[in-house]
Amino acid sequence: MNNFKAWMLMGLLTVLLVLIGDWIGGTSGAFLFFIIALGMNFFGYYFSDKIAIAMTGSQPLEEHQAPELFAIIRHLAQRAGIPMPRVYRTPSPQPNAFATGRNPANAAVAVTDGLMQMLNRSEVEGVLAHEIAHIKNRDVLVATIAAAMAGAITMIANALQWGLIFGAGRDEEEGGSPLGLVGALLMIIMAPLAATLIQLAISRTREFQADATGARLAGTPHGLASALLKLERASQHIPMQVNPATSHLFIVNPLSGESMARLFSTHPPISERVRRLQQMK
């Protein structure tokens, strides 16, 4: 099912880019953007983890730099029956974490600086168990491709915006149609909206499933439940400079302190997640 979702998302990206290309340059533009879409799909599938790591500014972490963190991740990976993932640190004081990679053999876990500073060992283990669960459940590919797609679409919208700014004067001099200007404005508005909708299309049930699987891997749901409450409070007071296209990758929305981010949140309510965890035996 997750492989099907991944191919569906890549197909959606192809259609969207072809439509943009057709609007910009007709048949030749549509063909050019179709080729671009194929290239993006290829790189999105094989290098989605590297794209997500780069977009979040995460850096490789060696075992001698964080031996306790590595010990927890190695123990959880063994319990989950998956290879030891690569480990990264995300330079942010906000406590948070995410997992990425197209399969367990090519997976990575990234933790922010604030995670190890603000949470106790039981809570850190709960958070990491949640991320290992995402890898075990093989749903990180879909989320990571969605992040790469959202970033690409937003970048295209920005390019169109600059093109409109520098091309507006020329179009007016050449008697360009006002409908072209309206179409460009609609494209600039709709492209980021499409990126947001793609993120929202990533089922929230994946978080509930990862919570449940993670609680079993950790041996108790209490550490994760306590961590989620701390992470939610921290996200409202400690800003995190991160590309919005990657927000759905994190265990807690890193942008939840912003009203619009809450409106279009890709995560289920923390209160509901904690309630379900507390009901586990």
C-alpha positions as CSV (number, residue, x, y, z in Angstrom):
1,M,0.0,0.0,0.0
2,N,2.8,2.4,0.9
3,N,4.6,1.7,-2.4
4,F,1.3,2.4,-4.2
5,K,1.0,5.7,-2.4
6,A,4.5,6.6,-3.4
7,W,3.9,6.0,-7.1
8,M,0.6,7.8,-6.8
9,L,2.3,10.9,-5.4
10,M,5.0,10.8,-8.1
11,G,2.2,10.5,-10.7
12,L,0.5,13.5,-9.2
13,L,3.7,15.5,-9.4
14,T,4.1,14.6,-13.1
15,V,0.6,15.7,-13.9
16,L,1.0,19.0,-12.0
17,L,4.3,19.9,-13.7
18,V,3.0,19.0,-17.1
19,L,0.0,21.3,-16.6
20,I,2.4,24.1,-15.5
21,G,4.6,23.5,-18.5
22,D,1.6,23.6,-20.8
23,W,0.5,26.9,-19.3
24,I,3.9,28.4,-19.7
25,G,4.9,27.2,-23.1
26,G,2.2,25.1,-24.7
27,T,3.0,21.6,-26.0
28,S,6.8,22.2,-26.0
29,G,6.6,23.5,-22.4
30,A,4.5,20.5,-21.3
31,F,7.0,18.1,-22.9
32,L,9.9,19.9,-21.2
33,F,8.2,19.8,-17.8
34,F,7.4,16.1,-18.3
35,I,11.1,15.4,-18.7
36,I,11.8,17.4,-15.6
37,A,9.1,15.5,-13.7
38,L,10.6,12.2,-14.7
39,G,14.0,13.4,-13.4
40,M,12.5,14.7,-10.2
41,N,10.6,11.4,-9.6
42,F,13.8,9.4,-10.1
43,F,15.8,11.5,-7.7
44,G,12.9,11.8,-5.3
45,Y,12.7,8.0,-5.1
46,Y,16.4,7.2,-4.8
47,F,17.6,10.3,-3.0
48,S,14.5,11.3,-1.0
49,D,16.4,10.7,2.3
50,K,19.3,12.9,1.3
51,I,16.9,15.6,0.1
52,A,15.0,15.6,3.5
53,I,18.3,15.7,5.4
54,A,19.5,18.7,3.4
55,M,16.2,20.5,3.6
56,T,16.3,20.3,7.4
57,G,19.9,21.2,7.8
58,S,20.7,18.0,9.6
59,Q,24.3,16.8,10.0
60,P,25.8,13.3,10.4
61,L,26.4,12.2,14.0
62,E,29.1,9.8,15.0
63,E,28.7,7.3,17.8
64,H,31.5,8.8,20.0
65,Q,29.6,12.1,19.9
66,A,26.4,10.6,21.4
67,P,27.0,7.1,22.7
68,E,23.8,7.0,24.7
69,L,21.7,8.0,21.8
70,F,23.3,5.4,19.6
71,A,22.7,2.7,22.2
72,I,19.0,3.5,22.4
73,I,18.6,3.5,18.6
74,R,20.6,0.3,18.2
75,H,18.5,-1.5,20.9
76,L,15.2,-0.4,19.3
77,A,16.3,-1.3,15.8
78,Q,17.2,-4.8,17.0
79,R,13.8,-5.1,18.7
80,A,12.1,-4.0,15.4
81,G,14.2,-6.4,13.3
82,I,15.7,-3.7,11.1
83,P,19.3,-2.6,10.3
84,M,20.8,0.2,12.4
85,P,19.8,3.4,10.7
86,R,22.1,6.3,10.1
87,V,21.9,9.0,12.8
88,Y,21.8,12.8,12.3
89,R,21.5,15.8,14.4
90,T,19.3,18.8,13.5
91,P,20.6,22.1,14.8
92,S,17.6,23.4,16.7
93,P,16.8,24.0,20.4
94,Q,13.3,22.8,19.8
95,P,12.9,19.1,20.9
96,N,11.9,17.1,17.9
97,A,12.9,14.2,15.6
98,F,12.1,12.5,12.3
99,A,12.9,9.5,10.2
100,T,13.5,9.2,6.5
101,G,14.6,6.8,3.8
102,R,13.0,4.6,1.1
103,N,13.4,1.4,3.1
104,P,14.8,0.0,6.3
105,A,18.2,-0.7,4.7
106,N,18.5,3.0,3.6
107,A,16.9,4.7,6.6
108,A,18.1,7.6,8.8
109,V,16.9,9.1,12.1
110,A,17.5,12.7,12.9
111,V,17.1,14.3,16.4
112,T,17.3,18.0,17.3
113,D,19.7,19.3,19.9
114,G,16.8,20.2,22.1
115,L,15.5,16.6,22.2
116,M,18.4,15.3,24.3
117,Q,18.5,18.4,26.5
118,M,14.9,18.6,27.5
119,L,13.7,15.0,27.7
120,N,14.7,12.2,30.1
121,R,15.9,8.8,28.9
122,S,12.4,7.2,29.0
123,E,10.9,10.0,26.9
124,V,13.8,10.0,24.4
125,E,13.4,6.3,24.0
126,G,9.7,6.7,23.4
127,V,10.4,9.3,20.7
128,L,13.0,7.2,19.0
129,A,10.8,4.1,19.2
130,H,8.2,6.1,17.3
131,E,10.7,7.0,14.6
132,I,12.0,3.4,14.4
133,A,8.3,2.3,14.0
134,H,8.0,4.6,11.0
135,I,10.9,2.8,9.4
136,K,9.6,-0.7,10.4
137,N,6.2,0.2,9.0
138,R,7.8,1.3,5.8
139,D,5.9,4.6,5.6
140,V,8.8,6.9,5.6
141,L,9.3,6.7,1.8
142,V,5.8,8.2,1.2
143,A,6.4,11.0,3.7
144,T,9.8,11.8,2.4
145,I,8.7,11.9,-1.3
146,A,5.9,14.2,-0.2
147,A,8.4,16.5,1.4
148,A,10.6,16.6,-1.7
149,M,7.5,17.2,-3.9
150,A,6.2,20.0,-1.7
151,G,9.6,21.7,-1.8
152,A,9.8,21.4,-5.5
153,I,6.4,22.8,-6.1
154,T,7.0,25.7,-3.8
155,M,10.3,26.4,-5.6
156,I,8.4,26.4,-9.0
157,A,5.9,28.9,-7.6
158,N,8.7,31.2,-6.5
159,A,10.3,31.0,-9.9
160,L,6.9,31.9,-11.5
161,Q,6.6,34.8,-9.1
162,W,10.0,36.3,-10.1
163,G,9.2,35.7,-13.7
164,L,5.9,37.6,-13.4
165,I,7.7,40.5,-11.6
166,F,10.4,40.9,-14.3
167,G,8.1,40.0,-17.2
168,A,5.1,42.2,-16.3
169,G,6.6,45.4,-17.8
170,R,7.5,43.7,-21.1
171,D,4.0,42.1,-21.4
172,E,2.4,45.4,-20.9
173,E,4.5,47.0,-23.6
174,E,3.8,44.2,-26.0
175,G,0.1,44.4,-25.3
176,G,-0.1,41.1,-23.3
177,S,-3.5,39.8,-22.3
178,P,-4.6,40.6,-18.8
179,L,-5.8,36.9,-18.6
180,G,-2.2,35.9,-18.8
181,L,-1.5,38.0,-15.7
182,V,-4.5,36.5,-13.9
183,G,-3.4,33.0,-14.8
184,A,0.1,33.6,-13.5
185,L,-1.3,34.9,-10.2
186,L,-3.5,31.9,-9.9
187,M,-0.6,29.6,-10.6
188,I,1.5,31.4,-8.0
189,I,-1.2,31.0,-5.4
190,M,-2.3,27.5,-6.3
191,A,1.1,25.8,-6.5
192,P,1.9,26.2,-2.8
193,L,-1.6,25.3,-1.9
194,A,-1.2,22.1,-4.0
195,A,2.1,21.4,-2.0
196,T,0.1,21.8,1.2
197,L,-2.6,19.5,0.1
198,I,-0.1,16.9,-0.9
199,Q,1.3,17.0,2.7
200,L,-2.3,16.7,4.1
201,A,-2.8,13.7,1.8
202,I,-0.3,11.8,3.9
203,S,-2.7,9.9,6.2
204,R,-2.7,11.0,9.8
205,T,-3.3,7.4,10.7
206,R,0.4,6.8,10.1
207,E,1.2,8.8,13.3
208,F,-1.3,6.8,15.4
209,Q,0.2,3.5,14.0
210,A,3.7,4.7,14.7
211,D,2.8,5.7,18.2
212,A,1.3,2.2,18.9
213,T,4.2,0.3,17.3
214,G,6.7,2.6,19.1
215,A,5.1,2.0,22.5
216,R,5.4,-1.8,22.0
217,L,9.0,-1.4,20.9
218,A,9.8,0.7,23.9
219,G,7.9,-1.7,26.2
220,T,5.7,1.0,27.6
221,P,3.5,3.8,26.2
222,H,4.2,6.2,29.1
223,G,7.6,7.6,27.9
224,L,6.2,8.5,24.5
225,A,3.0,10.0,26.0
226,S,5.0,12.2,28.3
227,A,7.4,13.2,25.5
228,L,4.5,14.2,23.2
229,L,3.2,16.6,25.8
230,K,6.6,18.2,26.4
231,L,7.2,18.4,22.6
232,E,3.9,20.1,22.0
233,R,4.5,22.7,24.7
234,A,8.0,23.3,23.4
235,S,6.9,23.7,19.8
236,Q,4.6,26.6,20.8
237,H,7.4,28.5,22.6
238,I,10.7,27.5,20.8
239,P,10.8,28.5,17.1
240,M,12.4,26.1,14.6
241,Q,13.8,27.4,11.4
242,V,12.8,24.6,9.0
243,N,11.3,24.3,5.5
244,P,7.5,24.0,5.9
245,A,7.6,21.3,3.2
246,T,9.3,19.0,5.7
247,S,7.0,19.7,8.7
248,H,5.0,16.5,8.4
249,L,8.2,14.4,8.7
250,F,8.7,15.4,12.4
251,I,7.0,13.5,15.3
252,V,5.4,16.8,16.3
253,N,4.7,19.7,13.9
254,P,7.7,22.0,14.4
255,L,5.6,24.9,13.1
256,S,2.6,24.3,15.4
257,G,3.2,27.7,17.1
258,E,1.9,29.4,14.0
259,S,-1.8,29.8,13.5
260,M,-1.8,28.9,9.8
261,A,0.3,25.8,10.6
262,R,-2.3,24.7,13.1
263,L,-5.0,25.2,10.5
264,F,-3.3,23.0,8.0
265,S,-1.6,20.7,10.4
266,T,-0.4,17.4,9.0
267,H,-0.4,15.8,12.5
268,P,-3.4,14.5,14.5
269,P,-4.0,16.4,17.8
270,I,-1.5,15.6,20.5
271,S,-4.3,15.1,23.1
272,E,-5.8,12.3,21.0
273,R,-2.4,10.7,20.5
274,V,-1.7,10.8,24.2
275,R,-5.2,9.5,25.0
276,R,-4.7,6.5,22.8
277,L,-1.3,5.8,24.3
278,Q,-2.7,5.9,27.8
279,Q,-5.3,3.4,26.9
280,M,-2.7,0.9,25.9
281,K,-1.8,-1.9,28.3
